Amino acid sequence: MKYSRYFFVAICLIIGIFAWILMQKVRGPTLPGYQVIEQTLVQTVVATGRIAAVSRAQVSSPVTGVILERRVGEGDSVKPGNVLAILRADDLEAGLREAEAALTQLQQTSRPQAQASLREAQSRLAQASREANRRRDLFRQRMITNESMEQAVQIETAARTAFEQAQFIANSLATGSSGETAARARLANAKAQLAKTTIRAEVDGTVLTRNAEPGDLAQPGRVLFEIARSGDTEVLMPLDEKNLEVLAIGQAATCIADAFPSRPFSAKVSFIAPGVDAQRGTIDIRLSVTPVPDFVRQGMTVSVNVETGRRDRALVVTNDALNQINGANAKLWIVENGRAVQRNVKLGLRGLTQTEVTTGLRARDWVLTTVPTTLVDGDRVRVKATSSSVDPATRKELPVKLD
């Protein structure tokens, strides 16, 4: 009797276990998943860049000379015409004094002498002409010989030649003449050469680098100063070329300087390089910054988030839920009426952790994140709810970062 009771209990226990196993099999396995809801989705490209001026001016010396004085350093603001450095110019100063002396001599000595010589030659010519005319009259009256007449004509011819030479010299030294013009040109050239020894700024901006110290030899082609032009500032940013598809001119961006993490500022994509760096596999992007924050400095490192896409109401799934991805097509395991169903979906904005589903999915659908390889379409399953891709209470914007 006693053993019969134990046997009955054992049979009931075995039947209960088999019933529980059968029930679990009928109900299906418990798999992790979450319920999809509509949310705001912002897709961003995240990268690191550096602050740079839109343009820079490189200043070098147009002549060779030893630097006598440097008047600016890094960080100094300059205006057009400000002196940056001065070169030793002893030989050029001597050349200027020589050109000035030559012009002065022409104006105060050579020109008066030429004019006096012209007047003297003109007087001699007049006298010789009178004497020649007088002898012609006497010759016609047969009062002088032919030889005397020829001597008078020769003297007149010589006087006329001397007058013409004096006139030519006086004209070459007259005001506005070619001689004076040449002297003035030599003087202007000497002044211009001397002016080149004073190196001045040609743009309004800030001195970034200086490679000039007193005693250094300045030569044409050697950069002495680099000046960042005042005005627009931009962010230079290399990006992996695979992000090129989602980039476009005019996209908004948010920049955060490493030195001022609590002071983000806005920028906008203004340039996308026409070519890709084959060695690095990157493409250069420029972002214009307007207005420029007062704390921004040239060469600063900044983190940049470029907004490449936005959906105010998007259905988003985690990437681990996607299967058999082929371009914009993929498959999801959905739970419908307690059964697992594999559904074809179309993808929209895509990121490292999340992806938008444009077709094939509805709000409040349950999506499985991890499924066993033995799962077959139509199998019964139960869902163990995990954290959703968005907090339904706050509806925060979740950036989708592309590498």
C-alpha positions in Angstrom: 0.0 0.0 0.0 2.8 2.3 1.0 4.8 1.5 -2.2 1.7 1.9 -4.3 1.4 5.5 -3.0 5.0 6.4 -3.9 4.6 4.8 -7.3 1.5 6.9 -7.9 3.3 10.1 -6.9 6.2 9.4 -9.2 3.9 8.7 -12.1 2.1 12.0 -11.5 5.4 13.9 -11.3 6.6 12.4 -14.5 3.4 13.2 -16.2 3.6 16.8 -14.9 7.1 17.2 -16.2 6.2 15.9 -19.6 3.1 18.1 -19.7 5.2 21.2 -18.8 7.8 20.3 -21.5 5.0 19.8 -24.0 3.4 23.1 -23.0 6.8 24.9 -23.3 7.3 23.4 -26.7 3.8 24.4 -27.8 4.3 28.0 -26.5 7.7 28.3 -28.2 11.1 29.5 -26.9 11.6 32.9 -25.1 13.6 35.2 -27.3 14.8 38.8 -26.7 13.1 41.6 -28.6 11.5 45.1 -28.4 8.5 47.0 -29.6 9.1 49.5 -32.4 7.8 53.0 -32.0 8.0 56.2 -34.0 10.8 58.5 -33.0 12.9 61.4 -34.2 16.1 60.3 -36.0 19.1 62.4 -36.8 21.9 60.9 -38.9 25.3 62.5 -38.4 28.8 62.1 -39.7 31.3 62.4 -36.9 34.9 63.4 -37.5 37.7 65.5 -36.2 38.9 68.7 -38.0 41.0 71.8 -37.4 40.3 75.5 -37.5 41.9 77.3 -40.4 41.6 80.7 -42.1 39.9 80.7 -45.5 43.1 82.0 -47.0 46.6 82.7 -45.8 49.2 85.1 -47.2 52.9 84.0 -47.3 55.2 87.0 -47.1 58.8 86.8 -48.4 61.4 89.3 -49.3 61.6 90.5 -53.0 65.3 91.2 -52.6 68.2 89.5 -51.0 69.4 91.2 -47.8 70.3 90.7 -44.1 67.4 91.3 -41.7 68.1 94.4 -39.6 64.9 94.5 -37.6 61.8 92.4 -37.0 58.7 94.2 -35.8 56.0 91.5 -35.4 55.6 88.1 -33.9 53.1 85.3 -33.8 49.6 86.4 -32.8 50.1 90.0 -33.7 47.3 91.7 -35.7 48.5 93.6 -38.8 46.9 95.9 -41.3 47.9 96.6 -44.9 51.1 98.7 -44.9 52.3 97.7 -41.4 56.0 97.1 -41.3 56.9 93.5 -40.6 60.7 93.6 -41.0 63.5 95.9 -42.3 66.6 94.7 -44.3 70.0 96.3 -44.4 70.2 98.4 -47.5 73.5 100.2 -47.7 74.2 99.5 -51.4 70.6 100.4 -52.3 70.8 103.7 -50.4 74.0 104.5 -52.2 72.3 103.7 -55.5 69.5 106.1 -54.6 71.9 108.9 -53.7 73.7 108.4 -57.0 70.4 108.5 -58.9 69.3 111.7 -57.1 72.7 113.3 -57.8 72.5 112.4 -61.4 69.1 114.1 -61.7 70.2 117.1 -59.8 73.3 117.4 -62.0 71.1 117.3 -65.1 68.7 119.9 -63.8 71.2 122.3 -62.2 74.4 121.8 -64.2 74.1 120.0 -67.5 70.9 121.7 -68.6 72.2 125.3 -68.0 75.5 124.5 -69.7 73.7 123.1 -72.7 71.4 126.1 -72.9 74.5 128.5 -72.7 76.3 126.5 -75.3 73.2 126.7 -77.5 73.1 130.5 -77.2 76.8 130.8 -77.9 76.5 128.6 -81.0 73.5 130.5 -82.2 75.4 133.8 -81.9 78.4 132.4 -83.8 76.1 131.1 -86.5 74.5 134.5 -86.9 77.8 136.2 -87.1 79.1 133.7 -89.6 76.0 134.1 -91.7 76.4 137.9 -91.8 80.0 137.6 -92.8 79.1 135.1 -95.5 76.4 137.3 -96.9 78.7 140.3 -96.8 81.4 138.4 -98.8 78.9 137.2 -101.3 78.0 140.8 -102.1 81.7 141.7 -102.4 82.3 138.6 -104.6 79.5 139.7 -106.9 81.2 143.1 -107.1 84.5 141.3 -107.9 86.1 142.9 -104.9 87.3 139.7 -103.3 88.7 136.5 -104.5 86.9 133.2 -104.9 89.1 131.7 -102.2 87.9 134.3 -99.6 84.3 133.6 -100.5 84.8 129.8 -100.0 86.4 130.4 -96.6 83.3 132.4 -95.4 81.0 129.7 -96.6 83.0 127.0 -94.7 83.0 129.1 -91.5 79.2 129.5 -91.8 78.7 125.7 -92.4 80.9 124.9 -89.3 78.9 127.4 -87.2 75.6 125.9 -88.3 76.8 122.3 -87.5 77.9 123.5 -84.1 74.6 125.1 -83.5 72.7 122.0 -84.5 74.8 119.9 -82.1 74.3 122.3 -79.3 70.5 122.4 -80.0 70.4 118.6 -80.0 72.2 118.5 -76.6 70.0 121.2 -75.1 66.8 119.4 -76.3 68.0 116.1 -74.8 68.4 117.9 -71.5 65.3 120.0 -71.6 62.4 119.6 -69.1 60.4 116.5 -70.1 63.1 115.3 -72.5 64.1 111.7 -72.9 67.3 112.4 -70.9 65.4 113.8 -67.9 62.8 111.0 -68.2 65.6 108.4 -68.1 67.1 110.0 -65.1 63.8 110.2 -63.3 63.2 106.5 -64.1 66.6 105.5 -62.7 65.7 107.5 -59.5 62.3 105.8 -59.3 63.8 102.4 -59.7 66.4 103.1 -57.0 63.6 104.2 -54.7 61.6 101.1 -55.5 64.5 98.9 -54.8 65.1 100.6 -51.5 61.4 100.3 -50.6 61.6 96.6 -51.0 64.0 96.4 -48.0 61.0 97.4 -45.9 58.8 94.3 -45.8 55.1 95.3 -45.2 51.9 93.5 -44.7 49.6 93.4 -47.8 46.5 92.0 -46.0 44.5 92.5 -42.8 45.0 89.5 -40.6 46.9 87.8 -37.8 50.5 86.6 -38.0 50.6 82.8 -37.7 54.3 82.0 -38.1 57.5 84.0 -38.4 60.8 82.7 -39.8 62.7 85.9 -39.6 65.2 87.1 -37.0 67.7 90.0 -37.0 70.9 88.7 -38.8 69.1 86.2 -40.9 69.6 86.3 -44.7 66.3 87.0 -46.5 66.0 85.8 -50.0 63.2 85.8 -52.6 61.1 82.6 -52.2 61.9 82.1 -48.6 58.7 82.6 -46.5 59.4 85.0 -43.6 55.8 85.4 -42.3 52.5 83.6 -42.7 49.4 85.7 -42.2 45.9 84.4 -41.8 43.5 86.8 -43.5 40.8 88.3 -41.3 37.2 87.4 -42.1 35.8 84.0 -42.7 37.1 81.0 -40.8 36.6 77.4 -41.8 37.1 73.9 -40.4 39.2 71.5 -42.5 38.1 67.9 -42.0 39.2 64.7 -43.7 36.5 62.1 -44.0 36.5 58.4 -44.9 35.4 58.3 -48.6 32.5 55.9 -47.8 30.7 58.8 -46.2 30.7 60.7 -49.5 27.2 59.4 -50.5 25.5 61.2 -47.6 27.3 64.5 -47.7 26.1 67.6 -49.5 26.9 71.3 -49.7 24.9 73.4 -47.2 24.5 70.7 -44.5 24.5 72.0 -41.0 27.1 70.9 -38.5 27.9 71.4 -34.8 31.5 71.9 -33.8 33.1 71.5 -30.4 36.6 72.7 -29.7 38.7 70.3 -27.6 39.8 73.4 -25.6 36.3 74.7 -25.0 34.0 71.6 -24.8 31.2 73.6 -23.2 30.9 76.1 -26.0 29.7 74.4 -29.2 29.3 76.5 -32.3 27.6 76.1 -35.7 29.1 75.6 -39.1 28.0 74.6 -42.6 29.5 72.4 -45.3 30.8 74.8 -47.9 33.2 72.6 -49.9 33.6 68.9 -50.8 36.9 68.1 -52.6 36.5 66.9 -56.1 39.0 64.0 -55.6 39.8 61.4 -53.0 43.2 60.9 -51.4 44.1 57.5 -52.8 46.7 56.8 -50.1 44.5 57.6 -47.1 41.1 56.8 -48.7 39.8 60.1 -47.4 38.1 63.2 -48.9 38.6 66.7 -47.6 35.6 68.7 -46.4 35.5 72.4 -45.5 32.9 73.9 -43.2 32.4 77.7 -43.1 32.0 79.2 -39.6 29.8 82.3 -39.3 29.9 84.1 -36.9 33.3 83.1 -35.7 33.4 82.7 -31.9 35.9 84.9 -30.0 37.7 81.9 -28.5 38.5 80.2 -31.8 42.2 80.1 -32.7 44.0 78.9 -35.8 44.9 75.2 -35.7 42.4 74.3 -33.0 41.2 70.7 -32.9 37.5 70.4 -33.1 35.0 67.5 -33.1 32.4 67.9 -35.8 28.9 66.4 -36.2 27.6 67.0 -39.7 23.8 66.4 -39.9 23.4 64.4 -43.1 19.8 63.3 -42.6 16.7 63.8 -40.3 13.4 62.1 -39.9 10.9 63.6 -37.5 8.8 60.4 -37.4 10.9 57.3 -38.2 10.7 53.6 -37.4 14.1 52.6 -36.2 15.6 49.2 -35.5 18.9 48.1 -34.1 21.4 46.8 -36.6 21.7 43.4 -34.8 18.0 42.7 -35.7 18.7 43.0 -39.4 19.5 39.9 -41.5 20.5 39.2 -45.1 21.3 42.9 -45.8 21.6 43.6 -49.5 21.8 47.3 -50.3 18.6 48.9 -49.2 16.9 45.5 -48.6 17.0 43.4 -45.5 15.0 40.9 -43.4 13.6 41.1 -39.9 12.1 38.6 -37.6 8.7 39.9 -36.4 6.4 38.4 -33.8 2.8 38.2 -35.0 0.1 36.4 -32.9 2.8 34.6 -31.0 4.6 33.3 -34.0 7.9 34.3 -35.6 7.6 35.7 -39.1 10.5 36.8 -41.3 9.6 40.0 -43.1 11.3 41.8 -46.0 11.9 45.5 -45.3 13.4 48.5 -47.0 16.1 50.5 -45.3 16.5 54.3 -45.1 19.0 56.2 -43.0 21.7 53.9 -41.8 24.2 54.0 -39.1 26.6 52.0 -36.9 24.0 50.9 -34.4 20.6 51.9 -35.8 18.9 51.9 -39.1 15.6 53.4 -40.4 13.0 51.1 -41.9 10.9 52.8 -44.5 8.7 49.9 -45.6 7.7 46.5 -44.3 7.4 47.6 -40.6 4.7 49.2 -38.5 4.7 51.0 -35.3 4.2 48.7 -32.2 5.5 45.7 -34.1 7.7 43.4 -32.0 11.1 42.8 -33.4 13.4 39.9 -32.4 17.0 40.9 -31.8 18.5 37.4 -31.5 17.1 34.2 -33.0 18.5 30.7 -33.0 19.5 29.2 -36.3 16.9 26.5 -35.9 14.0 29.0 -35.9 11.6 28.5 -38.7 9.1 31.0 -40.1 5.8 30.4 -38.3 7.3 28.9 -35.1 5.7 29.9 -31.9 7.8 32.2 -29.7 7.6 34.3 -26.7 9.3 37.7 -26.4 11.4 38.8 -23.5 11.2 42.6 -23.7 14.6 44.4 -23.9 15.3 48.2 -23.9 14.0 49.8 -27.1 16.0 51.9 -29.4 14.5 55.0 -27.9 13.1 56.0 -24.6 9.3 56.3 -25.3 8.8 58.8 -22.5 11.4 61.3 -23.6 11.6 60.7 -27.3 15.2 61.9 -27.5 16.9 62.5 -30.8 19.4 59.7 -31.2 22.2 60.5 -33.6 23.2 57.7 -36.0 26.9 58.0 -36.3 28.7 57.0 -39.5 32.4 56.2 -39.3 
